[in-house]
């Protein structure tokens, strides 16, 4: 633009850097960080931006980190965050400290009793975790999952409400093939006196970038419910509901794809002109372009 | 610069306008390079005199005003280059949502934008034409039952041909562009629809596949 550019303040540059980091496609934040470091050319600013943006990105993308000594995985989500950088892994009852920018675990310790749910709630959580694990192993080639108690973890008996978050994440990163993608689903389950309220949010994204930049970004919310039963029966019920909705969503994605391909794409550009032959470039004089120009120049016919 | 272009390749296409202006403000010394190398959605303005619409792009920009050659939703600009030849730029913009207008009613937003730049070599019996084409596509559906679904992005290809001058520039360039757009359209079908759909089915295979596994 011809107007003067005033130098950006450090604060503004940092916000821009954070925006780039936060909007990185799944599995690509480290690449974006590397490019950003070049562009910013200011390590102090870069460090500030990354330390603020990485935690948000990690939690939003439900990244999965390997625990030390290959003892399993931990998901980084808003639902199992205890303190900044500290996350609980309920299946193995451990507390993990991580470095957000390095996206790695730095410390692991067993969870104290107060940090875990009460035995009453834990029975439900554990049963559900087992069912979800079965489902995810069956439905997702590379899925990880967990069940967290997000409210009412100290509930002691019926009459006390509590709430779980079921988190399922699957990522496929293939940078050599210029293709990355992820599936994230989060299911909130509210256990009330005689009923369960279930709300789900499903997100899929895919990025293909060989000779271009093409991205799919889709999301869907759904609701359901069921009755309050014994822990094992609740678990089976919930897992079935989740399985049903997620399979339905996948079907509707496939429908969207075939509709777009068949119907809408044609709206934008036909394969061949209406005449069903390629455009007659030799014979363009027949078209009105010349007539328009002649009219404008006032040349009579 | 390379890092900046790397960022543009990864940022979601729907944010590309914001990303480019962010980069331009972070790297003011590279702003003209960035603006000319990164393709942006095409904007349409209406000429007050003839009432026709024309397309804005870097090539018909003259400080803050835009020169134009033809109206309609395609525009062509030409200029001479340093090698005794000339460069032609063909821009096409089609808005599927507006024209669809409930005809199929499926597309909330649908945009096809094509930028074709042809460098024409010095005139000779056989002249060299070098075409760089970029197509930007944006498709959004918003049906309640399926939530939001947005597929957008751009792909870019190049083609060089040596063609006899006898057929005329218009004919040569027209044929090249038609062939290129046809190729790009097919690529888009495979890339946009094919690869991203493949990724989704890899993440979570359709249930028919799963059903065949033995019950746990």
Interface residues (C-beta under 8 A of the other chain):
Chain A: X1 X2 X5 X7 X8 X12 X13 X16 X19 X20 X23 X24 X25 X28 X31 X32 X34 X35 X36 X37 X38 X39 X40 X134 X137 X138 X139 X140 X141 X142 X143 X170 X171 X172 X179 X180 X181 X182 X183 X202 X204 X206 X207 X208 X209 X211 X212 X213 X214 X215 X216 X217 X218 X219 X220 X221 X246 X247 X249 X250 X251 X252 X253 X254 X255 X256 X257 X259 X260 X261 X263 X264 X265 X267 X268 X269 X271 X278 X279 X281 X282 X284
Chain B: X2 X3 X4 X6 X7 X8 X9 X10 X11 X12 X13 X14 X15 X18 X19 X22 X23 X25 X26 X27 X28 X31 X63 X64 X94 X96 X99 X100 X103 X104 X106 X107 X110 X111 X112 X137 X139 X141 X145 X146 X147 X148 X149 X150 X151 X152 X153 X154 X155 X156 X157 X167 X170 X171 X174 X175 X178 X181 X182 X185 X188 X189 X191 X192 X193 X195 X196 X197 X199 X200 X201 X202 X203 X204 X205 X206 X207 X210 X213 X216
